[in-house]
Amino acid sequence: MTRTEPATPVAAAEVTAVRPPLPVKLVIAGGFGVGKTTAVGSISEIEPLTTEAAITEVAAGVDDLSHTPRKTTTTVAMDFGCITIDPTLKLYLFGTPGQERFGFMWDDIVEGAVGGLVIVDTRRLDDCYAAVDYFEHRRIPFAVAVNAFDGKVEHSLDEVRWALDVAERVPLLVFDARERGSVRDALLVVLEQALARTQA
């Protein structure tokens, strides 16, 4: 009678499951034409989902196109994209519509988000008050990113903070919505804010 040999043990590395990255929802908000769709498109690793509609003569009479004369479309629902930061973390980005008349969608879009990035055009600061107020009143961590149109901003960050009445704890930065690395850095600032809130 022969003795059977024990089965060869399987190496631990062969049975270790690879965890998928943690999904994290962030919202990109701001006024009409500040660069939300551009920011999502600049960084998304997938073809971004957009709900762009042509700006009609009627809409042009409502939305201020004086600083964005080449803008021919506008977001009427939301933008969506995603980016894997590292093997452990994946950001799902939701861009809100900028016009006040689409504000009824915000609660649904923001639900479950850990933080927000409010994009500002310094030529039209009053367009961003609603977004800043929204995140402040709901106590959602956020950062304010001044979009450098044509590579420049009209006011200093101190002036922007004063005009928006944003607390010192809220990060304020300049970025370029067209540049992938610049958008990434802005989103990482939001993540730091969200992390700080969970550890407080």
Salt bridges, closest charged atoms under 4 A:
GLU45 OE2 - LYS90 NZ 3.61
ASP63 OD2 - ARG101 NH2 3.07
ASP107 OD1 - ARG138 NE 3.64
ASP121 OD2 - ARG123 NH2 2.92
ASP121 OD2 - ARG124 NH2 3.16
ASP127 OD2 - ARG124 NH1 2.92
GLU159 OE1 - HIS155 ND1 3.73
GLU168 OE1 - ARG161 NE 3.96
ASP176 OD2 - ARG178 NH2 2.78
ASP185 OD1 - ARG184 NH2 3.00
